[in-house]
């Protein structure tokens, strides 16, 4: 699988942001959380596909990994939140490094660096209502 280029990670980020706005309306906190989690999950999906030599990318690789691991149907997986998908694949995703292009797109769009684990862990921490943990 050919890794995404920086430009396509930029395009991916824009596409995910537009989807968050359409899906979640005027709830800016929920939009932001869904966007960040989905972008990170897609980037980790790319890394997982490269590590496993799959001809998939992004969220398709995540869905495929969930099918293999849990024998869930695609429709069940698509109803899950990004956080639930990440949690269900925690062992598979632990230790994977996001591609340089994903980190660059994150830095350009968010004006922040990813942490030492190459995954912004705060993205995954939420209260039961879905609000980010302070």
N, C-alpha and C positions, 0 to 999 in steps of 0.2 A: 504494500500500500504506500502510495506517495503521501508524505505528510503535507498538511495544509501549509500554504505560504502565509506570511504576515498579512497580506492584503485580504486573503480569504477569512482569516480570523477576525479582521476588522469587519468584514461583511457579515460574518456569523454573529458578531456582537450586535450589529445594527439590526439584523433580522430577529434575533432573540428579544431585543428591546422593543421592537414594534409588536411582536407577539405578546409580550408582557402587557403592553398598553392596551391592546385589543382584548386580551383575556381578562384583565383585572380592572379595567376602567380607570376611575379617578383615585383608587387606593394606592398612593405613591409608595408607601412602605411595603405593601405586598408586591407591587411591580418590581421594586428594587431588589427585594429578596428573591423573587422568582427568577429575575434576570441573572443575578449573580450566581445563583445555584445552578441554573441551566447552562450558563456559559462554562462554568467550572466542570460540570458533568460532561458536557460535550468535549471539552479539551482533554479530560481524563479518558473519555471514550476513545479519542484518537490515540492516546498513549497506550491504552489497553490493546487496541487493535494492532498497533505496531509490535507490542511485546508478544502477542499471540500469533502474529503473522496472518491476521484476518484481512480479507479484502472488504472491510467495512470502515466506517468512520463515525466519530461523534456519538450522537444518541442512538444510532443504529447498533453500534458496537455495545453500548450499554444494554440495550434491549436484548441483544443476542446473548450477552453474558448472563442476564437475568433468566432467560429461557433455559440456558444450559445449567445454571446453578439450581434454580428452584422449580423448573418445569412449569412455569407460569405461561399463560397464553398472552400473545401480544396485546390484546384488548385489555387484559388485566393490568399489564405493565404500563400502558399508556394512561391509565387512570391514576397512577401513583404520582405523588409529588416528587420533585427532583430530590428533596432530602431523603425520602423513603427509598428511592432508587439507590442513592449513594450509600445509605445505611445497609441496605440489603447486599451490597457488593463491597462492603468495607474491606474485607480481606483481599479481594482481587485488586482494589484500587490503592491500598496502602503501599507506600513506597514508590509508586509511579511518579515520574516527574512530568510536569506539563511541558509540551514542546516550547521551544524558544519563541516561536511566533505567537503562541497563546499568551505567554508571559508578556511579550512586547505589546500585543493588542490590549491586554489588561492594563498595563502601565500607561499606555497612551490614552486610553479611555477613562481610567479611574484615577490617574495621577498618583497612584500608590504602587509600591512594590508588593509582590507576593511574599509570604513569610518564608522562613527557612525550610519548611516542608514543601514548598512550591504549591501549596494549596491554602487559600485563605480560610483557615479553620472557622473563623467567626461567621463565615457564610453559612455554615451548617448548624450553628447554635441558635435555637429559637425557643420562645415560650410556647405553651400549648396553644395560645391564640394565634400564633404565627408571627408575633412581633420579635424582632431581634433582641437578644440578650444584651443589656448594657455593658 
